[in-house]
Amino acid sequence: MTCQQCREVVSATLDGEAGPAERAAADAHLAGCAACRAYEGSARWLGRLARVGPAEPVPDLADGLLRTLGISEPQPAAVAVAAPELTCLPGGCCGDGPADAGDGARSACGCLATCGCGCQDGAPCRCGTKAA
């Protein structure tokens, strides 16, 4: 089977028109021909694009249906979020020592006051801290 014949059978197969003998011969050709396998993949992709399109917009009926059934949507509960306690990562600006080490004043995240990472000014720490 030539490449042209194989591609015609591939097209006919995608249209549901190829017979079993034609498909078997095309499959044998496809097993040894990378160019025809690429053609088949592209043809399948193009056929899918032609069949599949964006969904048509439809009205949202959920609110009306819920009202009719007497169901109201629950309000989300307020969640209190506590600020994490921050500690310095090993190798960060404050070294490996604890935040209460006597080697200088430290910020809330454990950085030395001389670090300059921004946390002393209320900004997020940029030197490698994490929530403990």
N, C-alpha and C positions, 0 to 999 in steps of 0.2 A: 504494500500500500504506500502511495506517495504521500508527502506532507499535505498537498492540496486535497487529496481524497480524504485523508484523516480529518482535516479541518472541516470539510463538508459534513462528515459523519458526526463530528463533535457538535456542530451547529444543529444538525437534524436531531441528535440525541437531546439537546437542550430544549428543542421544540416538541419533543415527544414523538418524533417521526421516524427514528432509526429502528431497524429491525435487530433481532438478537445477533445474527451473523455479522452485520455491519459493526455493531458495538464491539463484538469480540475481536474483529480485525483491527478496529481503531484502538482498542485497549492494548493489543499486542504492539502496535506501532508506538503508542504513547509510552510504553514501558522502556523503549530505547531511544526516544527522541525528546530531548529537553526543550527544543523550540516548540514542538506541538503541545507539550505539557504546559508551557507558559501561555500558549494561545488558549488552551482549554481553561486555564485559571482566569485569564482576562475575560474570556467569553462568559464564564459563569458569573464573574463580578459585574460585568456590564448588564447581563440579564437580571441580576438581583437589583441593580440600580433602577432599571426600567420598571420593575414590579413593585418596588418599595418606595414610598414617598412619605412626606410628612403627614401626620394625622390632621384631619380637619378640626378646627376649633369647635368645641361643644360648650354649652352653658354649664356652669357649676350649679348643680341642683342640691348639693349637700345641705346648705343652710336652710333652705325651704323645707326639705324633707325632715330634718331634725326638728324644726319648729312645729311641723305638722304632727310629729310623733311626741311632742312635748319634751324633747331632750335638749338640754342646753349644754353647750361646751364648757367643761370645767375650766376655771381660771388657773393658770400656772401658779404654784405656790412659790412664795418668796424664799430664796435660798440665801442664807447667811454664809459668806465666804470669809474665813479667817485669813489674815495675812500670814504667809509662811515664815517660819524662822529660817534665816539664811545662814549658811556657814561657808567658809572658803574651801574650794577644792584644793587638793594637794598640788603644789606648784603654782598656785595663784599668787597674787601680790602679797598676801599676808603669810606666805610660807605654810608650813605644816603645823604650826603651833595653835593652841586654843585661843579663842577670842579674848580670854581674860589674861593672856600672857602679859607680863610686865614690861614688854619692850616698846610701848608707845600706845597712844590712844587709838581706839578702833571704832569703826562705824558699826551699824546694826548688822551688816552682813559679815563682819569679822575682818574687814580690810583695815589696814593701817590708815590712820588719818592722813598720812602723806601720800597715799596711793595715787590719787588723781583719777580713779576709775569712774567717778561720777556719783557713786552711791552716797558720798558725804554731802552732796548737794540735793539729795532727794531723787536723783535720776537712777535708772536701773544700772546695776553694777556691770561693768564691761570687762572684768578681769578673770572671769572663770568661776563665778559663784553658782551655787545651786540651792534649791530648797532642801532643808534638812529633813 
